[in-house]
Amino acid sequence: MIALDTNILARFLLNNDAGQARAAAHLLAQKQTFTAPLSVMLELVWVLKVNGCAREEIAKGLRLLFGLSNFKPRQFEALCYALQWFEQGMDFGDALHLAQSTDEERFCTFDKPLGKLAKSLGAMPKVDVLRA
């Protein structure tokens, strides 16, 4: 398996550097299996956002990557939960933190909007908002 850096995935999706986009597409077309750690996927969402992509475009790009038969990102189940919550309005970083905590009893935060949104989405684990 070959691990990919954020810039490979970003060039593939953004196509904002023709040479690098071609090279990334050529690499991903090979009969190899590719992966990416969660940190790369989190950074990818940030890079797409900084490059002006809307939430819907970011979600579409992630779904495109997830649909590649030779792309197997780490902790795929957590990524799928995070993507689902992101599409419903949650910050991707928060969604990923929560998705990686599904085996836990509770997720504690000071972030009131996260607590409210997680509750409305039925996200698990239960999010407890602490008061200072």
N, C-alpha and C positions, 0 to 999 in steps of 0.2 A: 504494500500500500504506500502511496506517495502523499505526504502532507503538503497542503497548499497554503501559501501566505495570502494575506488580505489583498495585496496588490494584484495578484493573479485573478482572483474572483472579481475584484472591482473593475479591472480592465475588461474582463469578459462581459460584465453587465453594462458598464457605462459606455464602452467603445469610444472613450475620449482621447485615446492615443492609438491611432490606426495600427502601427507596428506591434505594439504590445497587445492590443486586442486580438490581432491575427495570431500572434504567438500563443496567447492564452487559449484561444479557441482551438488551435492546432493541438496543444497539449491535452485539453479536455476531450478531444476526439480520439485520442489514443486508446488502445485496448488495455488500459491500466485501471486500477482502482485508486481513486483519490479520496482523501479525507481532509478535514479541517477541524482544529480544536475549537471549543466554544469561544475562546478569546478572539480567534480570527472572525468568527461569525458575528460577535458583538461589535468588533471594530468595523466589519464590513457594513453593518447597518449605519454606524456613525459616518463612515466615508460616503455612503450613498446619500445620507441626509445632508452632509456638508456640501455635496455636489448638487444640491437642489432637488433631489428626488422626493416626491411626496410619499406619504405613508403607503398609499395604494401601489405606487411604483416599486417601493422597497419590498413590499409583500409579494408582488408579482415576480420580482427578481429572485427572492428566496425560494419561492415555489418552483421557478424554472430550474434553479440549482438542485433542489430536492428531487426534481423529476428526472434528473440525469441518472441513468442506470449505473454509471460508474462512479458516482459521487456519494460517499457514505460519511457524512459528518459525524463527529463524536457526539455522543449523548443525543441521538436523533429524536428520541421521544420527548426529551426536555425542550429541544428546539421546536418541535411541532406544537407543544403547549404554548411556548413563548410566542410563536408566530400567530397562533389563534388569538391569544390575549392582545397582542400588538395590533392585530387587525380590528380589534374591538375597542381600541383607544388607549391601551396601556403602553407606557414607555417600554421599549424593547429590553433595556437593561433590567428594569424592575421585573418585567415578565420572565426574563431568563433566571434572575435570582429566585423568584417564586417557583418557577418550573423545576429548578434544581433542588427544591426543598419539599417536594411532594410527599416524601416519606416521613417528614417531620410532623409533629403535632401542631405547631404554630409557627408563624413567621412574624417577628416583632420589628416594628419600624416607628419612626416619628412622622412618616409621610402620610398625612391624612387623606390626600386625594388617592393615593395607592390603596389605602384601606377601604375607602368607599367604593372605588371601582372594582377591586378584587371581590368585595362582598356582592356587588350587583352582578358580577359575572359568574358567581359561584366558584371562584378559583379556590384551589386547595394547595397548601394547607390554609387554615383560617389565618387571616392577617389581623394581628392585634396592633393598634396604634397606641403607643405609649404617650403619656402626658408628662410634661416637664414640671 
